[in-house]
Amino acid sequence: MAQAFVLINCELGSEEQIISELKTFSDVKEIHGTFGAYDIIAKVSSDSIEKIRETITWKIRKIEKIRSTLTLTKIEGQGE
């Protein structure tokens, strides 16, 4: 299974709204608020990296009040 972690920087005070919207996407499996340079981390899993790209590009990055994202893709077989 393909996986990616999306680090999200959002406008101040919009974290709960963004988290609520992320929960509606079936490929988003985990969501956590964070302290530091990024406000939210989301784990995205699907049967292909192409579906993950579509979810990130056409769903996550289109959410209002998201300023920027950084995507880290999992290397299959490493660390398992």
C-alpha positions, -999 to +999 in steps of 0.1 A: +000+000+000+013+035-009+015+060+019+024+097+023+026+121+051+014+156+044+026+185+066+002+214+065+007+250+073-026+269+077-039+303+087-040+310+124-072+297+140-083+275+111-069+242+123-101+227+135-120+236+103-092+221+082-091+189+103-129+185+100-126+188+062-096+163+061-118+138+079-142+136+050-115+122+026-114+084+026-077+082+018-068+104+048-062+078+075-048+098+104-048+135+113-029+152+141-024+188+152+013+197+157+035+224+173+063+238+152+067+249+116+036+230+105+002+230+121-013+196+110+001+163+098-021+139+078-013+103+068-027+094+034-029+058+022-042+043-010-035+014-033-014+035-056+008+066-055-013+081-083-044+081-061-024+097-033-012+124-057-048+131-068-060+133-032-033+157-022-034+179-054-072+180-060-086+177-025-062+186+003-044+215-014-077+230-025-089+234+011-094+271+020-070+286+045-042+261+038-011+282+032+013+254+022+020+217+023+050+195+023+045+158+012+068+130+024+063+097+006+070+064+023+098+042+009+082+007+006+101-019+025+124+004+044+120+004+082+095-025+082 
